[in-house]
């Protein structure tokens, strides 16, 4: 049913998904569409784990520049969940994302604002735990 709807509404998207699926079956890495699902899942897992290691932060900071806003939001939320030891580079990137004035980036802007509130309240000792 989903494929039929996609075929009728956005056949070019279906073509892109099909191409990526075939590439995955051939052992190639996923592209932006299916890769976004994987990267979003990774961001959610990292946030839920709560580990504040350089490798985790490197991955989450790189996802802040992912081409799709949904993945960016998940990476932002993960940083907000971790809260502790967030690198300065991540905080600067969150500040820039919070100040993005594009109406298309409202969800990203709000997520960045929420994450910064969590991170900075911890740093200043304003916790509600």
C-alpha positions in Angstrom: 0.0 0.0 0.0 2.8 2.4 0.9 4.6 1.7 -2.4 1.4 2.4 -4.4 0.9 5.8 -2.6 4.6 6.7 -3.2 4.3 5.6 -6.8 1.3 7.8 -7.4 2.4 10.8 -5.4 6.2 10.9 -5.8 7.5 8.4 -8.3 11.0 10.0 -8.2 11.3 9.2 -4.5 10.3 5.6 -5.1 13.0 5.4 -7.7 15.6 6.7 -5.3 14.5 4.3 -2.5 14.6 1.4 -5.0 18.1 2.4 -6.2 19.3 2.6 -2.6 17.7 -0.8 -1.7 19.4 -2.5 -4.6 22.7 -1.0 -3.7 22.3 -2.2 -0.1 21.5 -5.7 -1.4 24.7 -5.5 -3.4 26.7 -4.8 -0.2 27.1 -1.1 -0.8 26.4 1.6 1.9 22.9 3.1 2.1 22.3 6.5 0.4 20.7 9.6 1.9 17.2 8.3 2.1 17.7 4.9 3.7 20.9 6.1 5.3 18.8 8.7 7.2 16.8 6.0 8.8 19.9 4.2 10.0 21.6 7.5 11.1 18.5 8.6 13.0 18.4 5.2 14.8 22.0 5.5 15.7 21.4 9.0 17.2 18.5 7.7 19.2 20.5 4.8 20.6 23.5 7.0 21.5 21.2 9.4 23.3 19.5 6.6 25.2 22.8 5.1 26.2 24.0 8.4 27.6 27.7 7.8 27.2 29.8 10.9 26.9 32.8 9.7 25.0 34.7 11.5 22.2 33.6 8.9 19.7 29.9 9.4 20.6 30.3 13.2 20.3 32.1 13.0 17.0 29.2 10.9 15.6 26.5 13.1 17.0 28.2 16.4 15.9 28.6 15.0 12.4 24.9 14.2 12.3 24.1 17.8 13.1 25.0 18.4 9.4 23.1 15.5 7.9 21.1 16.6 4.9 17.7 15.7 6.4 16.3 17.7 9.3 14.8 14.7 11.0 18.3 13.2 11.6 19.5 16.6 12.8 16.7 16.7 15.4 17.5 13.2 16.6 21.2 14.1 17.0 20.3 17.3 18.8 17.9 15.4 21.2 20.7 12.9 21.9 23.1 15.6 22.9 20.3 17.0 25.2 19.8 13.6 26.7 23.6 13.1 27.4 23.9 16.6 28.8 27.3 16.0 30.4 30.7 16.9 29.0 29.3 18.2 25.7 32.2 19.6 23.7 32.3 23.3 22.9 32.1 22.6 19.2 28.8 20.9 19.7 27.4 23.7 21.8 28.5 26.3 19.2 26.8 24.3 16.5 23.6 24.0 18.6 23.7 27.8 19.1 24.0 28.3 15.4 21.1 25.9 14.7 19.0 27.6 17.4 19.5 30.9 15.6 18.6 29.6 12.1 15.8 31.9 11.0 14.5 29.7 8.1 10.8 28.9 8.7 11.6 25.4 7.3 14.0 24.7 10.2 11.6 25.4 13.0 11.8 21.8 14.4 15.6 22.0 14.3 15.6 25.4 16.0 13.2 24.2 18.8 15.2 21.0 19.4 18.4 23.0 19.6 16.9 25.4 22.1 15.6 22.5 24.2 18.9 20.7 24.1 20.8 23.8 25.1 18.5 24.4 28.0 19.2 20.9 29.2 23.0 21.1 28.7 23.4 24.7 30.1 21.2 24.1 33.1 23.4 21.2 34.1 26.5 23.3 33.7 25.1 26.2 35.8 23.7 23.9 38.4 20.1 24.6 37.6 18.8 21.1 37.7 15.3 19.8 38.4 16.4 16.3 39.2 
